[in-house]
Structures are given as C-alpha cells and as structure tokens.
C-alpha cells in the first residue's frame, strides 16, 4: 500500500509541475501582449518575471518556461545593457493568441 501511495504522489507532483510550467508560459505571454511588446519593442526579463507569483520567480521552472517559449519561437531574446530583453515574435501572432486561449 505504501508503494502505491508513493507512486500516486509522484504522478501528482509531475502533473502539477507541468501545469505550473504552462501557467507561467501563458502568464508571460499575456503580460507581453498587454504591454504591446511586439517585434522591435522589448522589455527586461526581470520585468517579465513580475507577472508570476514571488515563490516562482527564481525557480528553475521559470527559466525552463522562458527557454521553451524561445524554442517555440513565440519570443525573441537579445542581450542589451547587460540584461536579457524579451519581445513577442510578430510572425507567430496567431499561434501565440491560440496558445494563450487554451
């Protein structure tokens, strides 16, 4: 019985981890859309992290969410003034809106 309980806890934690990552990704995209950060207009990554709860800001999952958004080509990143700056990819506008709606 203990083994089964442990497996259920592991599956539950994995599902919550995935949901948190998608939650963070959608939150980042919503903030960028609301601030109208498309194409050449950009904002610092630290400003973007203010869109999520404080307990998630420095976590590894937050960095993974940013990397996955960049891999999906929803955001573009550039190094400017010693800080990473982020903007939405205007070529993927419809895909971004569809992802946020899900």
N, CA, C and O atoms as a GROMACS GRO file, in nm:
protein
  408
    1UNK      N    1   0.084  -0.120   0.000
    1UNK     CA    2   0.000   0.000   0.000
    1UNK      C    3   0.088   0.125   0.000
    1UNK      O    4   0.052   0.223  -0.065
    2UNK      N    5   0.199   0.125   0.070
    2UNK     CA    6   0.287   0.242   0.072
    2UNK      C    7   0.342   0.272  -0.067
    2UNK      O    8   0.351   0.389  -0.107
    3UNK      N    9   0.379   0.169  -0.140
    3UNK     CA   10   0.436   0.190  -0.272
    3UNK      C   11   0.334   0.258  -0.364
    3UNK      O   12   0.368   0.351  -0.437
    4UNK      N   13   0.210   0.212  -0.359
    4UNK     CA   14   0.106   0.271  -0.444
    4UNK      C   15   0.085   0.417  -0.407
    4UNK      O   16   0.068   0.501  -0.496
    5UNK      N   17   0.086   0.450  -0.280
    5UNK     CA   18   0.069   0.589  -0.238
    5UNK      C   19   0.184   0.674  -0.289
    5UNK      O   20   0.163   0.786  -0.337
    6UNK      N   21   0.306   0.622  -0.279
    6UNK     CA   22   0.423   0.695  -0.327
    6UNK      C   23   0.417   0.720  -0.477
    6UNK      O   24   0.456   0.828  -0.522
    7UNK      N   25   0.370   0.624  -0.553
    7UNK     CA   26   0.358   0.641  -0.698
    7UNK      C   27   0.254   0.747  -0.730
    7UNK      O   28   0.276   0.830  -0.818
    8UNK      N   29   0.143   0.746  -0.660
    8UNK     CA   30   0.039   0.846  -0.684
    8UNK      C   31   0.089   0.986  -0.653
    8UNK      O   32   0.057   1.080  -0.725
    9UNK      N   33   0.167   1.001  -0.548
    9UNK     CA   34   0.222   1.131  -0.513
    9UNK      C   35   0.317   1.178  -0.623
    9UNK      O   36   0.315   1.295  -0.660
   10UNK      N   37   0.399   1.088  -0.676
   10UNK     CA   38   0.493   1.123  -0.782
   10UNK      C   39   0.416   1.170  -0.907
   10UNK      O   40   0.452   1.271  -0.966
   11UNK      N   41   0.314   1.097  -0.946
   11UNK     CA   42   0.235   1.134  -1.063
   11UNK      C   43   0.168   1.268  -1.039
   11UNK      O   44   0.164   1.352  -1.130
   12UNK      N   45   0.115   1.291  -0.922
   12UNK     CA   46   0.050   1.418  -0.890
   12UNK      C   47   0.150   1.533  -0.897
   12UNK      O   48   0.119   1.638  -0.953
   13UNK      N   49   0.269   1.514  -0.842
   13UNK     CA   50   0.372   1.619  -0.848
   13UNK      C   51   0.413   1.648  -0.992
   13UNK      O   52   0.434   1.764  -1.027
   14UNK      N   53   0.425   1.545  -1.076
   14UNK     CA   54   0.464   1.565  -1.215
   14UNK      C   55   0.356   1.645  -1.288
   14UNK      O   56   0.389   1.735  -1.365
   15UNK      N   57   0.230   1.613  -1.266
   15UNK     CA   58   0.120   1.686  -1.331
   15UNK      C   59   0.118   1.832  -1.286
   15UNK      O   60   0.098   1.922  -1.369
   16UNK      N   61   0.138   1.856  -1.158
   16UNK     CA   62   0.141   1.994  -1.107
   16UNK      C   63   0.259   2.069  -1.166
   16UNK      O   64   0.248   2.188  -1.195
   17UNK      N   65   0.373   2.001  -1.183
   17UNK     CA   66   0.492   2.064  -1.242
   17UNK      C   67   0.461   2.109  -1.384
   17UNK      O   68   0.493   2.221  -1.422
   18UNK      N   69   0.398   2.022  -1.461
   18UNK     CA   70   0.366   2.056  -1.600
   18UNK      C   71   0.264   2.170  -1.605
   18UNK      O   72   0.278   2.261  -1.686
   19UNK      N   73   0.164   2.165  -1.520
   19UNK     CA   74   0.062   2.270  -1.518
   19UNK      C   75   0.125   2.403  -1.478
   19UNK      O   76   0.088   2.507  -1.532
   20UNK      N   77   0.216   2.402  -1.384
   20UNK     CA   78   0.282   2.526  -1.343
   20UNK      C   79   0.362   2.586  -1.458
   20UNK      O   80   0.364   2.708  -1.475
   21UNK      N   81   0.428   2.502  -1.535
   21UNK     CA   82   0.510   2.550  -1.646
   21UNK      C   83   0.421   2.615  -1.753
   21UNK      O   84   0.454   2.723  -1.803
   22UNK      N   85   0.312   2.552  -1.786
   22UNK     CA   86   0.219   2.609  -1.885
   22UNK      C   87   0.157   2.736  -1.830
   22UNK      O   88   0.138   2.833  -1.903
   23UNK      N   89   0.124   2.736  -1.701
   23UNK     CA   90   0.070   2.856  -1.636
   23UNK      C   91   0.167   2.972  -1.648
   23UNK      O   92   0.127   3.084  -1.680
   24UNK      N   93   0.294   2.946  -1.622
   24UNK     CA   94   0.397   3.052  -1.629
   24UNK      C   95   0.411   3.101  -1.773
   24UNK      O   96   0.420   3.221  -1.796
   25UNK      N   97   0.414   3.010  -1.867
   25UNK     CA   98   0.428   3.048  -2.008
   25UNK      C   99   0.313   3.137  -2.052
   25UNK      O  100   0.334   3.239  -2.117
   26UNK      N  101   0.191   3.099  -2.017
   26UNK     CA  102   0.074   3.179  -2.055
   26UNK      C  103   0.075   3.315  -1.985
   26UNK      O  104   0.037   3.416  -2.045
   27UNK      N  105   0.118   3.318  -1.861
   27UNK     CA  106   0.124   3.443  -1.786
   27UNK      C  107   0.223   3.539  -1.850
   27UNK      O  108   0.195   3.658  -1.864
   28UNK      N  109   0.340   3.487  -1.891
   28UNK     CA  110   0.441   3.569  -1.959
   28UNK      C  111   0.385   3.624  -2.090
   28UNK      O  112   0.399   3.743  -2.119
   29UNK      N  113   0.323   3.538  -2.168
   29UNK     CA  114   0.270   3.581  -2.297
   29UNK      C  115   0.160   3.686  -2.279
   29UNK      O  116   0.155   3.784  -2.353
   30UNK      N  117   0.072   3.665  -2.180
   30UNK     CA  118  -0.035   3.762  -2.155
   30UNK      C  119   0.021   3.898  -2.118
   30UNK      O  120  -0.028   4.002  -2.164
   31UNK      N  121   0.125   3.898  -2.034
   31UNK     CA  122   0.185   4.026  -1.994
   31UNK      C  123   0.246   4.097  -2.114
   31UNK      O  124   0.228   4.218  -2.130
   32UNK      N  125   0.317   4.024  -2.197
   32UNK     CA  126   0.378   4.085  -2.315
   32UNK      C  127   0.271   4.137  -2.412
   32UNK      O  128   0.289   4.242  -2.473
   33UNK      N  129   0.162   4.063  -2.427
   33UNK     CA  130   0.053   4.108  -2.515
   33UNK      C  131  -0.010   4.235  -2.458
   33UNK      O  132  -0.034   4.330  -2.532
   34UNK      N  133  -0.037   4.236  -2.329
   34UNK     CA  134  -0.100   4.354  -2.267
   34UNK      C  135  -0.011   4.478  -2.274
   34UNK      O  136  -0.061   4.589  -2.286
   35UNK      N  137   0.121   4.458  -2.265
   35UNK     CA  138   0.214   4.571  -2.275
   35UNK      C  139   0.246   4.606  -2.420
   35UNK      O  140   0.317   4.703  -2.446
   36UNK      N  141   0.194   4.529  -2.515
   36UNK     CA  142   0.214   4.550  -2.658
   36UNK      C  143   0.363   4.545  -2.694
   36UNK      O  144   0.415   4.633  -2.762
   37UNK      N  145   0.430   4.439  -2.645
   37UNK     CA  146   0.573   4.420  -2.669
   37UNK      C  147   0.590   4.326  -2.788
   37UNK      O  148   0.612   4.206  -2.771
   38UNK      N  149   0.581   4.379  -2.909
   38UNK     CA  150   0.593   4.302  -3.032
   38UNK      C  151   0.715   4.350  -3.111
   38UNK      O  152   0.744   4.470  -3.113
   39UNK      N  153   0.785   4.258  -3.175
   39UNK     CA  154   0.892   4.291  -3.268
   39UNK      C  155   1.007   4.368  -3.206
   39UNK      O  156   1.076   4.316  -3.119
   40UNK      N  157   1.028   4.493  -3.250
   40UNK     CA  158   1.142   4.573  -3.207
   40UNK      C  159   1.130   4.628  -3.067
   40UNK      O  160   1.231   4.667  -3.007
   41UNK      N  161   1.011   4.633  -3.013
   41UNK     CA  162   0.991   4.682  -2.876
   41UNK      C  163   1.021   4.567  -2.781
   41UNK      O  164   0.976   4.455  -2.804
   42UNK      N  165   1.095   4.592  -2.673
   42UNK     CA  166   1.134   4.483  -2.583
   42UNK      C  167   1.134   4.530  -2.439
   42UNK      O  168   1.132   4.650  -2.410
   43UNK      N  169   1.136   4.433  -2.348
   43UNK     CA  170   1.140   4.460  -2.205
   43UNK      C  171   1.237   4.364  -2.139
   43UNK      O  172   1.265   4.257  -2.192
   44UNK      N  173   1.288   4.401  -2.022
   44UNK     CA  174   1.382   4.316  -1.949
   44UNK      C  175   1.311   4.191  -1.895
   44UNK      O  176   1.192   4.193  -1.865
   45UNK      N  177   1.388   4.085  -1.885
   45UNK     CA  178   1.336   3.960  -1.830
   45UNK      C  179   1.290   3.979  -1.686
   45UNK      O  180   1.193   3.917  -1.643
   46UNK      N  181   1.360   4.063  -1.609
   46UNK     CA  182   1.322   4.086  -1.469
   46UNK      C  183   1.184   4.152  -1.461
   46UNK      O  184   1.107   4.122  -1.369
   47UNK      N  185   1.151   4.239  -1.555
   47UNK     CA  186   1.018   4.298  -1.557
   47UNK      C  187   0.912   4.194  -1.591
   47UNK      O  188   0.801   4.199  -1.539
   48UNK      N  189   0.947   4.102  -1.678
   48UNK     CA  190   0.854   3.997  -1.717
   48UNK      C  191   0.824   3.903  -1.600
   48UNK      O  192   0.711   3.858  -1.584
   49UNK      N  193   0.925   3.876  -1.518
   49UNK     CA  194   0.907   3.785  -1.405
   49UNK      C  195   0.813   3.841  -1.299
   49UNK      O  196   0.766   3.766  -1.214
   50UNK      N  197   0.785   3.970  -1.302
   50UNK     CA  198   0.692   4.029  -1.207
   50UNK      C  199   0.549   3.984  -1.232
   50UNK      O  200   0.461   4.011  -1.150
   51UNK      N  201   0.524   3.917  -1.343
   51UNK     CA  202   0.390   3.870  -1.377
   51UNK      C  203   0.352   3.742  -1.304
   51UNK      O  204   0.235   3.704  -1.303
   52UNK      N  205   0.450   3.674  -1.243
   52UNK     CA  206   0.421   3.547  -1.176
   52UNK      C  207   0.438   3.563  -1.025
   52UNK      O  208   0.501   3.658  -0.979
   53UNK      N  209   0.382   3.471  -0.947
   53UNK     CA  210   0.395   3.479  -0.801
   53UNK      C  211   0.542   3.477  -0.756
   53UNK      O  212   0.627   3.420  -0.823
   54UNK      N  213   0.569   3.540  -0.644
   54UNK     CA  214   0.706   3.555  -0.594
   54UNK      C  215   0.777   3.422  -0.571
   54UNK      O  216   0.898   3.411  -0.593
   55UNK      N  217   0.703   3.321  -0.528
   55UNK     CA  218   0.768   3.194  -0.497
   55UNK      C  219   0.815   3.120  -0.623
   55UNK      O  220   0.890   3.023  -0.612
   56UNK      N  221   0.774   3.165  -0.741
   56UNK     CA  222   0.816   3.101  -0.866
   56UNK      C  223   0.922   3.181  -0.941
   56UNK      O  224   0.977   3.131  -1.039
   57UNK      N  225   0.951   3.302  -0.902
   57UNK     CA  226   1.037   3.392  -0.980
   57UNK      C  227   1.180   3.341  -0.997
   57UNK      O  228   1.235   3.353  -1.106
   58UNK      N  229   1.240   3.286  -0.895
   58UNK     CA  230   1.378   3.241  -0.905
   58UNK      C  231   1.392   3.093  -0.931
   58UNK      O  232   1.504   3.040  -0.930
   59UNK      N  233   1.283   3.026  -0.955
   59UNK     CA  234   1.285   2.880  -0.969
   59UNK      C  235   1.336   2.837  -1.107
   59UNK      O  236   1.332   2.913  -1.203
   60UNK      N  237   1.381   2.714  -1.112
   60UNK     CA  238   1.430   2.655  -1.237
   60UNK      C  239   1.318   2.644  -1.340
   60UNK      O  240   1.341   2.660  -1.459
   61UNK      N  241   1.196   2.619  -1.293
   61UNK     CA  242   1.082   2.603  -1.383
   61UNK      C  243   1.056   2.733  -1.462
   61UNK      O  244   1.011   2.728  -1.576
   62UNK      N  245   1.084   2.847  -1.401
   62UNK     CA  246   1.065   2.975  -1.468
   62UNK      C  247   1.163   2.990  -1.584
   62UNK      O  248   1.125   3.032  -1.693
   63UNK      N  249   1.289   2.954  -1.559
   63UNK     CA  250   1.390   2.959  -1.666
   63UNK      C  251   1.356   2.862  -1.778
   63UNK      O  252   1.375   2.894  -1.895
   64UNK      N  253   1.305   2.743  -1.741
   64UNK     CA  254   1.266   2.646  -1.842
   64UNK      C  255   1.149   2.697  -1.926
   64UNK      O  256   1.144   2.673  -2.046
   65UNK      N  257   1.056   2.768  -1.863
   65UNK     CA  258   0.942   2.824  -1.936
   65UNK      C  259   0.988   2.926  -2.039
   65UNK      O  260   0.938   2.929  -2.152
   66UNK      N  261   1.084   3.011  -2.002
   66UNK     CA  262   1.138   3.111  -2.095
   66UNK      C  263   1.211   3.042  -2.210
   66UNK      O  264   1.195   3.080  -2.326
   67UNK      N  265   1.290   2.939  -2.178
   67UNK     CA  266   1.363   2.867  -2.282
   67UNK      C  267   1.267   2.796  -2.377
   67UNK      O  268   1.291   2.792  -2.498
   68UNK      N  269   1.160   2.741  -2.324
   68UNK     CA  270   1.062   2.672  -2.410
   68UNK      C  271   0.988   2.771  -2.500
   68UNK      O  272   0.961   2.740  -2.616
   69UNK      N  273   0.954   2.888  -2.447
   69UNK     CA  274   0.891   2.990  -2.531
   69UNK      C  275   0.984   3.034  -2.643
   69UNK      O  276   0.939   3.058  -2.755
   70UNK      N  277   1.112   3.044  -2.613
   70UNK     CA  278   1.210   3.080  -2.716
   70UNK      C  279   1.224   2.967  -2.818
   70UNK      O  280   1.238   2.994  -2.938
   71UNK      N  281   1.221   2.842  -2.772
   71UNK     CA  282   1.231   2.728  -2.863
   71UNK      C  283   1.108   2.718  -2.954
   71UNK      O  284   1.120   2.677  -3.070
   72UNK      N  285   0.992   2.756  -2.902
   72UNK     CA  286   0.870   2.758  -2.982
   72UNK      C  287   0.865   2.879  -3.074
   72UNK      O  288   0.774   2.893  -3.156
   73UNK      N  289   0.963   2.967  -3.060
   73UNK     CA  290   0.976   3.090  -3.138
   73UNK      C  291   0.860   3.187  -3.112
   73UNK      O  292   0.826   3.267  -3.199
   74UNK      N  293   0.801   3.181  -2.993
   74UNK     CA  294   0.697   3.277  -2.954
   74UNK      C  295   0.761   3.407  -2.908
   74UNK      O  296   0.704   3.514  -2.925
   75UNK      N  297   0.880   3.398  -2.850
   75UNK     CA  298   0.951   3.517  -2.804
   75UNK      C  299   1.089   3.522  -2.868
   75UNK      O  300   1.146   3.419  -2.906
   76UNK      N  301   1.142   3.642  -2.880
   76UNK     CA  302   1.280   3.660  -2.923
   76UNK      C  303   1.357   3.722  -2.807
   76UNK      O  304   1.304   3.807  -2.735
   77UNK      N  305   1.480   3.680  -2.791
   77UNK     CA  306   1.562   3.731  -2.682
   77UNK      C  307   1.684   3.801  -2.741
   77UNK      O  308   1.733   3.764  -2.848
   78UNK      N  309   1.733   3.901  -2.669
   78UNK     CA  310   1.856   3.968  -2.709
   78UNK      C  311   1.924   4.021  -2.584
   78UNK      O  312   1.858   4.055  -2.485
   79UNK      N  313   2.055   4.029  -2.589
   79UNK     CA  314   2.134   4.082  -2.479
   79UNK      C  315   2.145   4.233  -2.498
   79UNK      O  316   2.195   4.279  -2.602
   80UNK      N  317   2.101   4.310  -2.402
   80UNK     CA  318   2.109   4.456  -2.411
   80UNK      C  319   2.127   4.514  -2.272
   80UNK      O  320   2.059   4.473  -2.178
   81UNK      N  321   2.217   4.606  -2.259
   81UNK     CA  322   2.250   4.673  -2.132
   81UNK      C  323   2.278   4.573  -2.019
   81UNK      O  324   2.241   4.595  -1.904
   82UNK      N  325   2.345   4.464  -2.054
   82UNK     CA  326   2.383   4.365  -1.954
   82UNK      C  327   2.269   4.276  -1.906
   82UNK      O  328   2.289   4.194  -1.817
   83UNK      N  329   2.154   4.290  -1.961
   83UNK     CA  330   2.036   4.215  -1.920
   83UNK      C  331   1.972   4.152  -2.043
   83UNK      O  332   1.986   4.204  -2.154
   84UNK      N  333   1.902   4.042  -2.025
   84UNK     CA  334   1.832   3.978  -2.136
   84UNK      C  335   1.699   4.052  -2.158
   84UNK      O  336   1.623   4.074  -2.064
   85UNK      N  337   1.673   4.089  -2.282
   85UNK     CA  338   1.549   4.156  -2.318
   85UNK      C  339   1.465   4.063  -2.404
   85UNK      O  340   1.516   3.983  -2.483
   86UNK      N  341   1.333   4.075  -2.387
   86UNK     CA  342   1.238   3.983  -2.449
   86UNK      C  343   1.135   4.062  -2.528
   86UNK      O  344   1.094   4.170  -2.487
   87UNK      N  345   1.093   4.006  -2.643
   87UNK     CA  346   0.979   4.061  -2.717
   87UNK      C  347   0.905   3.947  -2.785
   87UNK      O  348   0.961   3.839  -2.805
   88UNK      N  349   0.781   3.972  -2.820
   88UNK     CA  350   0.700   3.871  -2.888
   88UNK      C  351   0.736   3.868  -3.036
   88UNK      O  352   0.770   3.970  -3.095
   89UNK      N  353   0.730   3.748  -3.094
   89UNK     CA  354   0.757   3.731  -3.236
   89UNK      C  355   0.630   3.765  -3.313
   89UNK      O  356   0.530   3.693  -3.304
   90UNK      N  357   0.632   3.873  -3.388
   90UNK     CA  358   0.512   3.919  -3.459
   90UNK      C  359   0.472   3.824  -3.572
   90UNK      O  360   0.358   3.826  -3.617
   91UNK      N  361   0.564   3.740  -3.618
   91UNK     CA  362   0.531   3.644  -3.723
   91UNK      C  363   0.449   3.527  -3.671
   91UNK      O  364   0.386   3.456  -3.749
   92UNK      N  365   0.448   3.506  -3.541
   92UNK     CA  366   0.374   3.395  -3.479
   92UNK      C  367   0.254   3.447  -3.399
   92UNK      O  368   0.211   3.383  -3.303
   93UNK      N  369   0.202   3.562  -3.437
   93UNK     CA  370   0.097   3.627  -3.359
   93UNK      C  371  -0.026   3.539  -3.338
   93UNK      O  372  -0.074   3.526  -3.226
   94UNK      N  373  -0.078   3.478  -3.445
   94UNK     CA  374  -0.198   3.395  -3.431
   94UNK      C  375  -0.173   3.273  -3.344
   94UNK      O  376  -0.258   3.236  -3.264
   95UNK      N  377  -0.057   3.211  -3.360
   95UNK     CA  378  -0.023   3.094  -3.278
   95UNK      C  379  -0.013   3.132  -3.131
   95UNK      O  380  -0.054   3.055  -3.044
   96UNK      N  381   0.041   3.249  -3.103
   96UNK     CA  382   0.052   3.295  -2.964
   96UNK      C  383  -0.086   3.315  -2.904
   96UNK      O  384  -0.112   3.271  -2.792
   97UNK      N  385  -0.176   3.381  -2.978
   97UNK     CA  386  -0.312   3.401  -2.928
   97UNK      C  387  -0.383   3.268  -2.905
   97UNK      O  388  -0.455   3.253  -2.806
   98UNK      N  389  -0.364   3.172  -2.994
   98UNK     CA  390  -0.426   3.040  -2.977
   98UNK      C  391  -0.372   2.968  -2.854
   98UNK      O  392  -0.448   2.903  -2.781
   99UNK      N  393  -0.241   2.978  -2.830
   99UNK     CA  394  -0.179   2.913  -2.714
   99UNK      C  395  -0.232   2.972  -2.583
   99UNK      O  396  -0.259   2.900  -2.487
  100UNK      N  397  -0.247   3.104  -2.580
  100UNK     CA  398  -0.295   3.171  -2.459
  100UNK      C  399  -0.441   3.136  -2.433
  100UNK      O  400  -0.482   3.125  -2.317
  101UNK      N  401  -0.520   3.119  -2.538
  101UNK     CA  402  -0.662   3.088  -2.523
  101UNK      C  403  -0.687   2.950  -2.465
  101UNK      O  404  -0.785   2.930  -2.392
  102UNK      N  405  -0.599   2.852  -2.495
  102UNK     CA  406  -0.619   2.713  -2.449
  102UNK      C  407  -0.634   2.703  -2.301
  102UNK      O  408  -0.651   2.593  -2.248
   0.00000   0.00000   0.00000
